[in-house]
Amino acid sequence: MDRRALLKAAGAAALIGAMGSAVPKPDAVLPRAAAQPWHDLFAQWVPEIFATVPDAPAHTEAIVIGSGFGAAVSALRLAQAGVATTVLERGSRWPTDPWREIFTGDDLPDGRGFWHATSFTGVTKVPMHFAEFGGVLDCTSFPGIDVWRGAAVGGGSVVFTGAMIAPERRLFDHVFGGVVDYGELERVYYPRVRAMLRLDPMPDDIYHSAPFAHSRAWDDQVRQAGYRPIRNDSIFNWDVLRGELSGATRPSATVGRSNLGNSNGAKFDLNQNYLREAQDSGKAKIYPGHRVDTIAQEPGGRFVVTVTRLHPTGLALGTRTLTCDKLFLGAGSVGTSELLVRARATGTLPDLNEHIGEGWGTNGDVVLARGASAVAGNGQGVPSASRVFDESGATPLTLENWYIPGIPFETGALASLGMVLDSTRARFSYDPASNGVGLTWPQRAQNAAADAARAVDRRIAERAGALAEYGALGYDANALFTAHPLGGAVLGKATDSYGRVHGHKGLYVMDGAAIPGSTATVNPSLTITALAERNIETVIREGH
C-alpha cells in the first residue's frame, strides 16, 4: 500500500471511529416525563421564550401566517402602507446575547434545537436523542425525503447557512417559464433585498482566519480541477465574526454553529431587519406560539383563521378563531401547502383550483464530502465563501463550500452542498383519516441528483489529489433531505403571477410555496425575498 492509499484508509478509519464513539446508546432516548428537568433548565437559560404572549386581536385588516422571508417582507410593506397587520408564528421569539448560549449546537444538541422531536439523524448519520421541546428546526419526514424548515420568529433565516445568491437569467427563465420577468428582479428587487439584508461576500480577513481553512482548501481544490470559485454573498455580520475571533463574544459562527441558530446574533436574521422594522412601525404585531390549524373564507369575503396557542414545551394553551380582510400565507412551502390542500379538501376554501399542492421540489439538494489534499486543520467556520458551477453533465448544478454540521472535530473532509437543476416534482395530498397532508418523494429523483453532484465532486477530488475517499463511507450524497423545500402553490398556476390565489380574492401566497420546485441551482432565500418584495408592492399598489 503506497502512502496516499494508506492515508485514504487511515482517514476513513478515523472518521468511522470518531463517529461511532459519538453515537448515543438506545437508552439515551428520554421518556416524556424526563423532559421536565430540561424544560426547567431552558427556562433558566432562555427565560424570554417563556414570557406570556398576549392574545392576538380577534379581527385585523391583514393577517400574515409565518415569519420567514416572504412573510417578513409582507408584514413590513403592509405596515408601511398603513395596514394593521397581525403576524402569527408557531415558534418562539428567541433572543440573542453575546455571551449566553441561547441556542444549542449540532454536535450535542438538546431540545432547543428541534421542533417537538426526541431524536434527529442528520447528514452525518449520527443519531442524537434529547427531550422534546419547541426548538428552532422542524425536521418533517415524508416518504423518500426529510424536510428541514424553521420553527421560530424569523423562520428559515434563523437556521440557514446565510448564502443568498441570484440565479443565472437563462436558468431562472427555464424554471419559471416566463411567469416572472428576471430583468425586473435584477434591476429592482434583488438590489433592494441586498441592501436591506446587508449582503456581501466574506471579507479577506475572515477568509484567511483559522476557522475558514476549509474554505481556502476547498477553493484550492476546485482551482486545481479547472474551476473558478465564485464568491457568495452572505447575510452574516462580519463584525460579529471578528468579535468571535478576538474573544469579544462567545464563538458561534466560527465553531460550526448555524443550523440550530447563532446565539450571539452573528446571522443578520429577519428579527434584526424586516421584522424589527415592521414592529417598530406600530402597525404590525408579532405573536409567537400561535400555530394556525385551518383557514377559511366566509361568504362575505372575510377570512377565518383557527389558531392553537402553544407553550414552548408543546402544551396547548387553547384555541381561538381570528378573522381578517386579507390573508397572506408565508408559512413556508410545506406549511402553506398544508393549509391550502386541507382547505380545498375539507371545503373551507372550495374555489381553490386543481393546481393547489402541485409543483413541489427539493431544489436539487445533495450533501457531499471529499478528502482534503493535505493533512492540516480545516476549521469549522460556517459562512459559505464560494461556489462553482458545472454543466458538463446532463444537468447544470452548483457545488457550494460548506462546513460539516454535527462533527466538532477535524475529519480531513471538505464538505459541499450541491444544488442540481432537476425537473422532478411531487404533489401534496390530503388524508381524511388523519386530516393530514403529505407527499412522497421518488427515490429515483434523489438518486439522479446525487449521481450528478457526486460525479463533479469526485472529479474535483481526483484532480486535486484528495487524501481520503469519503464516498466509500456513504457520507457523500447520503442524506435524503432538503433544506430548500419549494412549491405547492406555484405562481402562474395556483396563483396569478403576483401570488394572488385563484378563486379566493384577498388570499395571497408570499413564500417558497410560490416557486416551482427550484431556484435554478442556487440557494432560494434571495429569490423568495425578492419575489415577495415584487408581489407585495403590486398587491398594495393595485389594492388587491
C-alpha positions in Angstrom: 0.0 0.0 0.0 1.5 3.4 -1.0 1.5 6.4 1.2 -1.6 8.0 -0.4 -3.6 4.8 -0.2 -2.5 4.4 3.4 -3.7 8.0 4.2 -7.0 7.3 2.5 -7.6 4.2 4.6 -6.5 5.9 7.8 -8.8 8.9 7.1 -11.7 6.5 6.6 -11.0 4.6 9.8 -10.6 7.8 11.8 -13.9 9.1 10.7 -15.7 5.9 11.3 -14.2 5.5 14.7 -14.9 9.1 15.7 -18.5 9.0 14.5 -19.1 5.6 16.1 -17.9 6.8 19.5 -20.3 9.7 19.3 -23.4 7.6 18.8 -25.6 7.7 22.0 -26.9 4.4 23.3 -30.5 3.5 22.7 -31.3 4.1 26.4 -30.4 7.8 25.8 -33.9 8.3 24.5 -35.7 10.3 27.1 -39.3 9.5 28.1 -41.7 12.4 28.1 -41.8 12.6 31.9 -38.0 13.1 32.0 -38.3 16.2 29.8 -39.3 18.4 32.7 -35.8 19.0 34.2 -34.7 20.0 30.7 -37.6 22.4 30.4 -36.7 23.9 33.8 -33.1 24.4 32.5 -34.3 26.0 29.3 -36.5 28.4 31.4 -33.3 29.4 33.3 -31.2 29.7 30.2 -33.7 31.5 27.9 -36.4 32.9 30.1 -37.5 35.3 27.3 -39.3 32.5 25.3 -41.3 31.6 28.4 -42.8 35.1 28.8 -46.5 35.4 28.5 -47.6 36.3 25.0 -50.7 38.4 24.7 -53.7 37.3 22.7 -53.8 38.3 19.0 -56.7 40.7 18.2 -59.9 39.0 17.2 -60.0 40.9 13.9 -57.2 42.6 11.9 -57.2 44.1 8.5 -54.4 41.7 7.4 -53.0 38.5 8.9 -49.7 37.1 7.9 -49.1 33.4 8.6 -45.5 32.7 9.3 -42.5 35.0 9.8 -39.8 33.8 7.4 -38.5 35.7 4.4 -41.8 36.1 2.4 -43.9 36.7 5.5 -41.5 39.3 7.0 -41.4 41.3 3.7 -45.2 41.2 3.6 -45.5 42.3 7.2 -43.1 45.3 6.8 -44.5 46.6 3.5 -48.2 46.2 4.7 -47.3 48.1 7.9 -45.5 50.8 5.9 -48.7 51.2 3.8 -50.7 51.8 7.0 -52.3 48.4 7.1 -52.9 47.0 10.6 -51.2 43.6 10.4 -51.1 40.6 12.7 -48.2 38.1 12.2 -48.8 34.6 13.5 -45.8 32.3 14.2 -46.0 28.8 15.8 -42.4 29.0 17.1 -40.9 31.1 19.8 -39.2 34.5 19.6 -35.6 33.7 20.5 -33.3 36.5 21.8 -29.6 36.8 21.1 -26.8 37.6 23.5 -23.0 38.0 23.1 -22.2 35.5 25.9 -25.2 33.3 26.7 -25.8 30.0 25.0 -29.3 30.8 23.7 -29.3 28.1 21.1 -27.9 24.6 21.2 -25.3 23.1 18.8 -25.4 20.4 16.1 -22.7 18.3 17.9 -24.6 17.5 21.1 -28.0 19.1 20.7 -30.8 19.4 23.2 -34.5 20.2 22.8 -33.8 23.8 21.9 -32.6 22.6 18.6 -35.7 20.7 17.3 -39.4 21.3 16.9 -41.1 18.8 19.2 -38.9 15.8 18.3 -37.0 13.4 20.6 -34.3 12.4 18.1 -32.5 13.6 15.0 -30.2 11.9 12.5 -28.5 14.5 10.3 -26.2 14.4 7.3 -23.6 12.5 9.3 -26.0 9.7 10.1 -25.1 10.1 13.8 -28.4 9.7 15.8 -28.9 12.1 18.6 -31.6 11.9 21.4 -33.0 14.7 23.6 -36.0 15.9 25.5 -39.0 17.1 23.4 -39.3 20.9 23.2 -40.4 23.6 20.8 -36.9 24.1 19.3 -36.0 26.0 16.1 -35.6 23.4 13.4 -38.5 21.3 12.2 -37.4 18.1 10.5 -40.5 16.8 8.8 -40.3 13.3 7.4 -42.2 12.3 4.3 -41.7 9.0 2.4 -38.4 9.4 0.5 -37.3 12.8 1.9 -36.8 14.7 5.2 -37.6 18.4 5.0 -35.7 20.9 7.2 -37.6 24.1 8.0 -37.5 26.9 10.6 -39.9 27.0 13.6 -39.2 30.3 15.2 -39.9 34.0 14.7 -37.7 34.7 11.7 -38.4 31.4 10.1 -35.6 29.9 8.0 -33.4 33.0 8.5 -32.6 31.7 12.0 -31.5 28.3 10.9 -30.0 28.7 7.4 -26.3 29.0 6.4 -26.6 32.5 5.1 -25.8 32.3 1.4 -28.1 34.5 -0.7 -27.4 34.2 -4.4 -29.2 35.2 -7.6 -29.6 32.5 -10.3 -28.4 33.0 -13.8 -31.1 34.5 -16.1 -31.2 31.6 -18.6 -31.7 29.0 -15.8 -34.2 31.2 -14.0 -36.2 31.6 -17.2 -36.0 27.8 -17.8 -37.6 27.2 -14.3 -40.2 30.0 -14.3 -41.2 29.8 -17.9 -41.7 33.5 -18.4 -44.2 33.9 -15.5 -41.7 36.3 -13.8 -39.5 38.9 -15.5 -36.0 38.2 -14.4 -34.9 41.7 -15.6 -37.3 43.3 -13.1 -35.8 41.3 -10.3 -32.3 42.1 -11.4 -33.0 45.8 -11.7 -35.2 46.4 -8.7 -35.8 43.7 -6.2 -32.6 41.7 -5.9 -30.7 45.0 -5.1 -33.5 46.1 -2.7 -33.1 42.9 -0.7 -29.3 43.0 -0.8 -29.4 46.5 0.7 -32.0 45.6 3.3 -30.1 42.5 4.5 -26.6 44.0 4.0 -25.4 41.1 1.8 -21.8 40.9 0.8 -19.0 38.4 0.3 -16.8 37.1 3.0 -14.0 39.8 3.7 -10.4 38.7 3.2 -9.5 38.9 6.9 -12.3 36.4 7.8 -11.4 34.2 4.8 -7.8 34.0 5.9 -8.6 33.2 9.5 -8.1 29.7 11.0 -11.8 28.7 11.1 -12.0 29.1 7.4 -9.0 27.0 6.4 -11.6 24.6 4.9 -12.8 27.3 2.6 -9.4 28.1 1.4 -8.6 24.3 0.9 -11.9 23.9 -0.9 -11.1 26.8 -3.3 -7.6 25.4 -3.9 -9.0 22.0 -4.9 -11.6 23.4 -7.3 -8.9 25.6 -8.9 -6.7 22.5 -9.4 -9.7 20.8 -11.0 -10.1 23.7 -13.5 -13.0 25.6 -11.9 -13.1 29.2 -10.9 -14.6 29.7 -7.4 -17.3 32.3 -7.3 -17.7 34.3 -4.1 -21.0 34.0 -2.3 -23.0 36.9 -0.9 -23.9 36.2 2.7 -26.2 37.5 5.5 -23.6 37.1 8.2 -22.5 40.1 10.2 -18.7 40.0 9.7 -18.1 42.3 12.7 -19.6 39.7 15.0 -17.3 37.1 13.5 -14.4 39.4 14.1 -15.6 39.7 17.7 -15.6 35.9 17.9 -12.0 35.7 16.6 -10.8 38.4 19.0 -12.6 37.0 22.1 -15.2 39.8 22.3 -18.1 37.5 22.1 -18.9 33.8 22.6 -17.8 31.7 19.5 -20.7 30.6 17.3 -20.3 31.0 13.5 -16.6 30.3 13.7 -17.1 26.9 15.5 -19.8 25.2 13.5 -22.9 26.8 14.9 -25.7 27.8 12.4 -28.3 25.1 11.7 -29.8 25.5 15.1 -29.2 29.2 15.5 -26.4 31.6 16.3 -26.7 32.7 19.9 -24.6 35.9 19.5 -26.6 37.3 16.6 -23.9 36.5 14.0 -26.5 36.0 11.4 -28.3 39.2 10.4 -31.6 37.3 10.5 -35.1 38.8 9.9 -35.5 39.7 13.6 -32.8 42.3 13.0 -34.3 44.0 9.9 -37.7 43.3 8.3 -39.5 42.1 11.4 -38.0 44.7 13.7 -38.9 47.5 11.3 -42.4 46.1 10.9 -43.0 46.0 14.6 -41.3 49.4 15.1 -43.8 50.9 12.7 -46.6 50.4 15.2 -48.9 48.9 12.6 -47.6 45.3 12.8 -47.6 43.0 15.8 -45.9 39.6 16.0 -47.4 36.7 18.0 -45.2 33.7 18.7 -46.6 30.5 19.9 -49.6 30.8 17.6 -50.0 27.7 15.4 -52.5 28.1 12.5 -54.6 24.9 12.0 -57.2 25.9 9.4 -58.1 28.7 7.1 -61.5 29.5 5.6 -63.4 32.3 3.8 -66.9 33.4 4.8 -69.5 34.1 2.1 -69.0 37.9 2.7 -65.3 37.6 1.9 -63.8 37.8 5.4 -61.2 35.1 6.2 -61.4 32.9 9.3 -58.2 31.5 10.9 -58.2 28.9 13.7 -55.2 29.1 15.9 -53.9 26.9 18.7 -51.9 28.8 21.4 -48.7 26.8 22.2 -46.4 26.9 25.2 -42.7 26.3 24.3 -43.0 22.9 25.9 -45.8 21.9 23.5 -48.6 22.3 25.9 -51.7 23.6 24.1 -53.0 26.7 25.9 -56.3 27.0 24.0 -57.8 27.5 20.6 -59.1 30.8 19.1 -60.8 31.9 16.0 -59.4 35.1 14.3 -60.6 37.0 11.3 -59.1 39.3 8.7 -60.0 41.1 5.5 -56.8 39.9 3.7 -54.8 36.8 4.4 -51.1 36.4 3.4 -49.6 32.9 3.6 -45.9 32.8 4.5 -45.6 29.6 6.4 -43.1 28.1 4.0 -43.5 25.7 1.2 -44.7 22.8 3.5 -46.8 24.9 5.9 -48.6 27.0 3.3 -49.2 23.9 1.1 -50.7 22.0 4.0 -53.1 24.8 4.8 -54.3 25.2 1.2 -54.5 21.5 0.4 -56.5 20.8 3.6 -58.8 23.8 3.0 -59.6 22.6 -0.5 -60.2 19.0 0.6 -62.4 20.0 3.5 -64.4 22.7 1.7 -63.3 25.7 3.7 -61.8 27.3 0.6 -63.9 25.5 -2.0 -62.9 27.5 -5.1 -59.1 26.8 -5.0 -58.1 25.4 -8.4 -56.6 22.0 -9.3 -53.0 23.2 -9.1 -53.0 23.6 -5.3 -50.4 21.2 -3.9 -48.5 20.8 -7.2 -45.0 21.6 -8.3 -43.1 20.7 -5.1 -39.4 20.1 -5.3 -36.2 20.0 -3.2 -34.1 22.5 -5.2 -31.9 19.5 -6.1 -30.2 19.5 -2.7 -27.4 17.0 -2.2 -24.8 16.7 0.6 -21.2 15.8 -0.4 -17.8 15.4 1.2 -14.4 14.7 -0.3 -11.0 14.4 1.3 -8.6 17.3 1.7 -5.4 17.3 -0.2 -3.1 17.9 2.8 -3.1 16.8 6.5 -4.0 20.1 8.2 -6.7 21.6 10.4 -9.6 22.9 8.3 -11.7 24.7 10.9 -15.4 24.8 11.2 -16.3 28.3 10.1 -20.0 28.3 8.9 -20.5 31.0 6.3 -20.0 29.7 2.8 -17.2 31.5 1.0 -17.7 30.3 -2.6 -19.3 28.0 -5.1 -18.6 26.5 -8.5 -21.0 26.0 -11.4 -20.8 23.0 -13.7 -22.9 22.0 -16.8 -20.6 19.4 -18.3 -23.0 16.6 -17.5 -26.7 16.0 -18.3 -27.9 18.7 -16.0 -26.5 22.0 -14.6 -25.5 22.1 -11.0 -23.7 24.2 -8.3 -21.4 22.9 -5.6 -21.1 25.3 -2.6 -18.4 25.3 0.0 -20.0 24.0 3.3 -18.9 23.1 6.8 -19.7 19.7 8.3 -22.6 20.1 10.7 -22.6 17.8 13.8 -18.9 16.8 14.0 -17.0 19.1 16.4 -13.5 17.7 15.4 -11.3 17.5 12.4 -12.2 14.8 9.9 -9.9 15.6 7.0 -13.1 16.2 4.9 -14.2 19.1 2.8 -18.0 19.4 2.5 -20.2 20.7 -0.2 -23.8 21.4 -0.7 -24.9 20.5 -4.2 -27.9 22.1 -5.9 -28.9 20.3 -9.1 -31.3 21.6 -11.7 -33.7 18.6 -11.5 -37.2 18.6 -13.0 -38.9 16.1 -10.7 -41.9 17.5 -8.9 -44.2 16.0 -6.3 -47.7 16.8 -5.2 -49.2 17.2 -1.7 -52.3 15.1 -1.0 -54.9 15.1 1.8 -55.6 12.1 4.0 -59.1 12.4 5.5 -58.5 9.6 8.1 -55.7 11.6 9.8 -56.6 15.1 8.5 -53.0 15.2 7.4 -51.3 16.4 4.3 -48.3 14.7 2.9 -46.3 13.8 -0.2 -44.0 11.0 -1.5 -40.6 11.9 -3.0 -39.4 9.3 -5.6 -36.0 7.7 -4.8 -35.0 7.9 -8.5 -35.1 11.6 -8.3 -32.8 11.8 -5.3 -30.5 9.2 -6.9 -30.3 11.2 -10.1 -29.4 14.4 -8.4 -26.9 12.7 -6.1 -25.2 10.9 -9.0 -24.8 14.2 -10.9 -23.4 16.1 -8.0 -21.2 13.2 -6.9 -19.6 12.9 -10.3 -18.5 16.5 -10.2 -17.2 16.3 -6.6 -15.3 13.1 -7.3 -13.7 14.7 -10.4 -12.5 17.6 -8.2 -11.2 15.1 -5.6 -9.2 13.1 -8.2 -7.7 16.1 -9.9 -6.8 17.8 -6.6 -5.2 14.6 -5.1 -7.7 14.2 -2.2 -6.3 12.0 0.6 -9.4 10.2 1.7 -12.3 8.5 -0.1 -15.3 9.7 1.9 -17.7 8.3 -0.7 -16.7 4.8 0.5 -18.2 5.6 3.9 -21.5 6.7 2.5 -21.1 10.2 3.7 -21.2 11.9 0.3 -24.7 12.2 -1.0 -26.0 10.0 1.8 -28.7 12.2 3.3 -32.2 12.1 1.8 -33.1 15.6 2.9 -33.7 19.1 1.7 -33.2 22.4 3.4 -34.8 24.2 0.5 -38.4 23.0 0.0 -40.2 24.8 -2.8 -43.6 24.7 -4.5 -47.1 23.6 -3.7 -48.9 26.8 -4.7 -46.9 27.9 -7.8 -47.0 31.3 -9.4 -49.0 31.3 -12.7 -50.8 28.1 -11.7 -52.3 28.1 -8.2 -52.0 31.8 -8.2 -51.5 34.6 -10.7 -48.0 35.9 -11.4 -48.1 38.0 -8.2 -49.2 35.4 -5.7 -52.9 36.2 -5.7 -54.6 32.9 -5.2 -57.1 31.9 -7.9 -60.7 31.6 -6.7 -60.4 33.5 -3.4 -59.9 37.3 -3.6 -57.8 38.6 -0.7 -55.8 35.4 -0.3 -52.1 35.5 -1.2 -49.1 33.2 -1.3 -45.9 35.1 -0.5 -43.3 32.4 0.3 -41.4 29.5 -1.2 -44.6 27.7 -2.0 -45.0 30.0 -4.9 -41.7 28.8 -6.5 -41.8 25.9 -9.0 -39.6 23.5 -7.1 -36.2 25.1 -7.9 -34.4 28.4 -7.9 -32.1 27.2 -10.7 -29.0 25.8 -8.9 -28.7 28.4 -6.1 -30.0 28.9 -2.6 -33.6 30.1 -2.7 -33.7 32.7 0.1 -32.7 35.7 -2.1 -35.2 34.9 -4.8 -38.0 34.2 -2.3 -37.4 37.6 -0.6 -37.2 39.4 -3.9 -40.3 37.9 -5.3 -42.1 38.8 -2.0 -41.0 42.4 -2.4 -42.2 42.4 -6.0 -45.5 40.8 -5.3 -46.5 42.7 -2.2 -45.6 46.0 -3.9 -48.1 45.1 -6.7 -50.8 44.0 -4.3 -50.5 47.2 -2.3 -50.4 49.4 -5.4 -53.3 47.8 -7.1 -55.3 47.4 -3.9 -56.0 43.7 -4.3 
